[in-house]
Amino acid sequence: MDRDAFTTTPWQDNFEIRIPQSPDTKAPFDVIIAGAGITGITTGLFLQQAGKKCLILEAHTVCFGTSSATTAHLNTVLDTSYPELIKKFGTASSRLVAQGAKEAIGLIKEHIKAYEIDCDFEEKKGYLYAQNEKEDDELGKMLEGMRTAGIEAAPGSSIPLPVPFTTAIQFPGQAQLHPLKYLKALLHQFLEAGGAIRTGAPVQKVVQKEGIQEVYSANGRYSAADVVYATHIPPGINLLHFRCAPYRSYVLGIRLADHSYPDALVYDIEDPYHYFRTARHQGAPLLIVGGCDHKTGHADNTGQLFRELEAYAAKFFRIASIPYRWSSQYYEPADGLPYIGRLPGNNDHLYTATGYSGNGMIFGTLAGRILCNLITGNDNPYKTLLAPSRIKPVAGFSNFIKENADVVRHFIGDRLSVEVPEAFAGLGIGEGRVVKQGGQPIAVYKNEEGNIFALDPVCPHAGCLVQWNNAERSWDCPCHGSRFDSTGAVLNGPSQKKLRQLNR
Ligand SMILES: Cc1cc2nc3c(=O)[nH]c(=O)nc-3n(C[C@H](O)[C@H](O)[C@H](O)COP(=O)(O)OP(=O)(O)OC[C@H]3O[C@@H](n4cnc5c(N)ncnc54)[C@H](O)[C@@H]3O)c2cc1C
């Protein structure tokens, strides 16, 4: 299976989601959903079951985005901690978030049961652990916050990892699965229920005409009453690009020389934190270790981050082999909660769901339910708390300023700090770099045959300069996270245009 990267995840390896292109996609639909990841597929299924005629338009192939690179922990304990949620949104809202996370796991379980999905789903305990006095204090507050929000949790005297710790907490009710086995089955149910799909169909523009949404894609024009951008981040330039910051996270799939695989979901509380689980893969356990997160386009040598993660894992585990190394993208919301609902600044029939942090299995599922309720005119308990139009001046303000100051720095600063031309000659096979020629920055890449590809490094989305990501052989925009392959084609929005090619 393809995804928006050079590396392969264990879920993709030897796995196919083959779907027939739906033949009749010209008739007006009730809802068009852009994007076939967990958000798009779940939303499509709920809407189709609610009697809406739906079409999913996927730019590339099914699960081309982060849904095939997730580590698929199903959590009620989220990246934004409960003390933080209580401080920013109040106790009642923190309880609502906890309720939403439990509901999302419940919905996934219902699907698995109803459709008899074999997707390696297992309920697990979760563990968080501290490694010094400062973290002990933080962990104590996390336990208190979890309990206030209604999450069952208790101090623990052990953790299921060979890692030294000072204090720990444990919490039941977590789970894990194989994301692609789950989503393949869900997509099948969507099609069985009469839903339609087209792949290789990037949505480029939506125009409202006489109350109908005309959807322009690379392969044709479609129409619907409502449109959902389930594209992880909506395309184009929108308020949400200033409320969400793109980050990348790194993962190893490790075979151990002993049996110290954790039978739980485990997390430290460093910043960035490490996360652990075990998957059953090709008949043997696979330890999944993640971490080294950074803002997209902000690491000079992304390949080095795999080595750092490996060195970290090797301190505690006896590594036999590392068959998988991969990285992928997620979006941090300014105030700590995702944005799910109507897309601000547009007509009332455009919807989106973004800003999930590392909890998109949960929020992508919940988004399906919320968006279905909004579109079918039903109430939903989370619609106000998670509305993209919410104004949280206090909650989001410091992050908002920080993320956007950074965008401005990249917009202006990168133009002054590009490298000099000798770099052109020193470029290795499979390497890319932004160099300066005649005062102009050029993004150059040398392919396996030694041919140089020269691109305009100015991201067509908002004009920042892209940076080379050597781990995934992509050009990544440090401002809003658009990503392009070595030839300049779009891998991730929000950019809808490719990088301009300078040589042929
Ligand atoms: C390394 C890593 C580990 C993670 N682990 C976890 C975890 O353990 N638990 C958890 O809950 N979450 C986790 N997450 C987060 C979670 O995986 C994501 O939030 C989630 O997969 C996002 O799903 P999505 O459907 O919204 O987006 P995606 O899966 O990215 O799907 C979006 C789709 O839209 C398509 N698309 C884009 N633009 C267009 C367009 N214009 N027209 C049509 N189609 C378009 C793309 O090709 C893509 O297929 C992790 C994230 C990372 C990076």
The ligand as a Gaussian input file, in Angstrom:
#p B3LYP/6-31G(d) Opt

LIG

0 1
 C        3.538000       8.615000      14.257000
 C        2.115000       8.860000      14.691000
 C        1.529000       8.005000      15.620000
 C        0.210000       8.215000      16.003000
 N       -0.332000       7.366000      16.921000
 C       -1.609000       7.558000      17.309000
 C       -2.179000       6.688000      18.276000
 O       -1.517000       5.800000      18.794000
 N       -3.469000       6.884000      18.618000
 C       -4.225000       7.887000      18.070000
 O       -5.386000       8.031000      18.442000
 N       -3.707000       8.718000      17.146000
 C       -2.421000       8.583000      16.754000
 N       -1.886000       9.412000      15.830000
 C       -2.744000      10.405000      15.174000
 C       -3.682000       9.748000      14.156000
 O       -3.040000       8.684000      13.502000
 C       -4.151000      10.769000      13.115000
 O       -4.649000      11.899000      13.791000
 C       -5.249000      10.218000      12.229000
 O       -4.793000       9.070000      11.562000
 C       -5.722000      11.274000      11.228000
 O       -6.714000      10.688000      10.451000
 P       -7.432000      11.524000       9.307000
 O       -8.376000      10.612000       8.628000
 O       -8.006000      12.780000       9.871000
 O       -6.253000      11.975000       8.342000
 P       -5.392000      11.079000       7.323000
 O       -5.284000       9.689000       7.770000
 O       -4.139000      11.838000       7.090000
 O       -6.278000      11.055000       6.023000
 C       -6.495000      12.210000       5.235000
 C       -6.717000      11.746000       3.793000
 O       -7.140000      12.871000       3.024000
 C       -6.529000      12.791000       1.742000
 N       -6.528000      14.146000       1.197000
 C       -5.745000      15.191000       1.553000
 N       -6.076000      16.283000       0.830000
 C       -7.100000      15.919000       0.016000
 C       -7.902000      16.603000      -0.950000
 N       -7.702000      17.886000      -1.235000
 N       -8.877000      15.910000      -1.616000
 C       -9.098000      14.607000      -1.335000
 N       -8.372000      13.909000      -0.423000
 C       -7.402000      14.554000       0.243000
 C       -5.145000      12.238000       2.037000
 O       -4.567000      11.656000       0.877000
 C       -5.438000      11.212000       3.137000
 O       -5.677000       9.922000       2.614000
 C       -0.551000       9.273000      15.444000
 C        0.046000      10.148000      14.539000
 C        1.372000       9.954000      14.173000
 C        2.003000      10.908000      13.208000

